[in-house]
């Protein structure tokens, strides 16, 4: 995987604040303190869990392929100053709607998967546009608004697939639907598209003893290339300008609302595709809850990789997925070995996911307030 | 001349309607109409209205204090307290401690409250200190602090040194059960206090009185010196500072008060429910409370006790009667959970996007 290096996106006043001498190491340590802490935690967990290395590596390869796309889809809104896009859940829902359609039509394999990717686009563009409209009305509160919007959309999603399908929307498919003829079943089997992308390329080529989903990694690599290319285009630069200061951007002639809208639409479309990749790997999905945790887990992964609310890179995303999911694999077993209760590890895992989001949100708000205060004094 | 007069008159009428509409608010209007529609449906379908109303009354008293917990933070401009699970958990800890000593009846209930109070005050103080440092992002930080505390407490429930066999897992002998039955302790103690029947409607007098008492206290409190200072802090922080109010102290007080109300609210909720639900149960407790406060007409900047009471009544009645009514009408489809999700989150979205312009 050849993802190009992209320049660190430091805020302008940060570079002037720090002197170049001696503080370079400090800055790296400061920026990387979260990933370093979690790497240590993973290390302790791996030792405590005492898993076979082969199982662990296999698990991590699978999870990297499964989740990286979703986490990468969060980067562009961060650059545009919209913070962590909790609205990614809405993208995931459009991906699932597309999957339901192709399963209903009975189209499987790679063509089915690609068709689902195509079908999800109109849904996710429309929903992304709506999300962007709402978020533009709640400037400064994008994250909490996006978060609630996810719940709201979940309600509408359930209304469509639990009540309207079979009543207002004519559909007849006993395999997918509840016996009453109204609403979809709780779980939908995706045998037709199971691992359609994972096994699409060089299926027989193994890396040592490990099976690698080459095609999925290729797609992830392409997304990395796209993201880094995009930040260098005119639109990408405008997004960065908007992200740094909306007012200055507005004064210099950038259409702020439109730029933010585009960032959210891109993120929503990518989120839909990310969910497709995620689900084709798992092979089955819970119609009504598969999307619920997507936002939280992806955001936690991105933050663990060292990103913040105003700064995220491809490397943050990939490192974050690696660390977060290593912890995910290891913690139940580690909990059992250390304390004798497996649930402890599981709760510890969700505690970490919630806690890391809370801490980084708090740290960011704290720092930006300090910055404002020091500006006021100066 | 006459034309002009008529114009003024019609304008006046339109304005009159408009001010009424603005005062009442679109969401409250929609919810009230919806509620009325549901009641009409129930009447047409010949459902037992007495049971519907009894259940609604119980739900109102059960959730009232949790909604009231939104009042202090809204008044001082800290915003909606999405960290409600924090206070809720303090209440649960109090409840569990009282259960550990096998206390029953009012002794058990009030011991639970007494145990939870210092805890709620302490965590409220720490929570307030955090919120003070993250001004502008209080709601998002609060949400995730609440979540993190719930997840962290899951480990506590598993490891806590409780010994009462009625509370711990039957197998393994360690860790509290997911739901603790309060039947032998203080289940429904407030509900049954002085309860009576009126036209078939059971009135949970104690429960409603308890809620009314706290509403009255809140009303009185907002008229004291501290209460007035809190109102001023929310309305105009600059003005408040210049008139010598310590706005930081007011914000701290409001968060601590909110946390304490949430803790007591949790115990009222659990005694009415009849079970203490531990582990991940308190995770989404904040959302219905937030939605109820907003439906009542509270905004991010202004809230009164009246808003809280109206909101609780409208929202909880709606939730209670939506399920049986839609089930009778639509035969087997459960739309109430979906309606709850759409209404409560739609309400929060409305408040979040509206205030920016106002």
Boltz contact constraints between the chains, C-beta under 6 A:
constraints:
  - contact:
      token1: [A, 137]
      token2: [B, 353]
      max_distance: 6.0
  - contact:
      token1: [A, 138]
      token2: [B, 352]
      max_distance: 6.0
  - contact:
      token1: [A, 138]
      token2: [B, 353]
      max_distance: 6.0
  - contact:
      token1: [A, 141]
      token2: [B, 352]
      max_distance: 6.0
  - contact:
      token1: [A, 143]
      token2: [B, 140]
      max_distance: 6.0
  - contact:
      token1: [A, 144]
      token2: [B, 139]
      max_distance: 6.0
  - contact:
      token1: [A, 144]
      token2: [B, 140]
      max_distance: 6.0
  - contact:
      token1: [A, 145]
      token2: [B, 352]
      max_distance: 6.0
  - contact:
      token1: [A, 148]
      token2: [B, 345]
      max_distance: 6.0
  - contact:
      token1: [A, 148]
      token2: [B, 348]
      max_distance: 6.0
  - contact:
      token1: [A, 148]
      token2: [B, 349]
      max_distance: 6.0
  - contact:
      token1: [A, 151]
      token2: [B, 345]
      max_distance: 6.0
  - contact:
      token1: [A, 152]
      token2: [B, 345]
      max_distance: 6.0
  - contact:
      token1: [A, 152]
      token2: [B, 346]
      max_distance: 6.0
  - contact:
      token1: [A, 152]
      token2: [B, 349]
      max_distance: 6.0
  - contact:
      token1: [A, 155]
      token2: [B, 338]
      max_distance: 6.0
  - contact:
      token1: [A, 155]
      token2: [B, 341]
      max_distance: 6.0
  - contact:
      token1: [A, 155]
      token2: [B, 342]
      max_distance: 6.0
  - contact:
      token1: [A, 158]
      token2: [B, 338]
      max_distance: 6.0
  - contact:
      token1: [A, 159]
      token2: [B, 338]
      max_distance: 6.0
  - contact:
      token1: [A, 163]
      token2: [B, 333]
      max_distance: 6.0
  - contact:
      token1: [A, 341]
      token2: [B, 158]
      max_distance: 6.0
  - contact:
      token1: [A, 344]
      token2: [B, 155]
      max_distance: 6.0
  - contact:
      token1: [A, 344]
      token2: [B, 158]
      max_distance: 6.0
  - contact:
      token1: [A, 347]
      token2: [B, 151]
      max_distance: 6.0
  - contact:
      token1: [A, 347]
      token2: [B, 154]
      max_distance: 6.0
  - contact:
      token1: [A, 347]
      token2: [B, 155]
      max_distance: 6.0
  - contact:
      token1: [A, 350]
      token2: [B, 151]
      max_distance: 6.0
  - contact:
      token1: [A, 351]
      token2: [B, 151]
      max_distance: 6.0
  - contact:
      token1: [A, 351]
      token2: [B, 152]
      max_distance: 6.0
  - contact:
      token1: [A, 354]
      token2: [B, 144]
      max_distance: 6.0
  - contact:
      token1: [A, 354]
      token2: [B, 147]
      max_distance: 6.0
  - contact:
      token1: [A, 354]
      token2: [B, 148]
      max_distance: 6.0
  - contact:
      token1: [A, 354]
      token2: [B, 151]
      max_distance: 6.0
  - contact:
      token1: [A, 355]
      token2: [B, 148]
      max_distance: 6.0
  - contact:
      token1: [A, 357]
      token2: [B, 144]
      max_distance: 6.0
  - contact:
      token1: [A, 358]
      token2: [B, 144]
      max_distance: 6.0
  - contact:
      token1: [A, 358]
      token2: [B, 145]
      max_distance: 6.0
  - contact:
      token1: [A, 358]
      token2: [B, 148]
      max_distance: 6.0
  - contact:
      token1: [A, 361]
      token2: [B, 140]
      max_distance: 6.0
  - contact:
      token1: [A, 361]
      token2: [B, 141]
      max_distance: 6.0
  - contact:
      token1: [A, 362]
      token2: [B, 134]
      max_distance: 6.0
  - contact:
      token1: [A, 362]
      token2: [B, 141]
      max_distance: 6.0
  - contact:
      token1: [A, 365]
      token2: [B, 134]
      max_distance: 6.0
  - contact:
      token1: [A, 365]
      token2: [B, 137]
      max_distance: 6.0
  - contact:
      token1: [A, 366]
      token2: [B, 133]
      max_distance: 6.0
  - contact:
      token1: [A, 366]
      token2: [B, 134]
      max_distance: 6.0
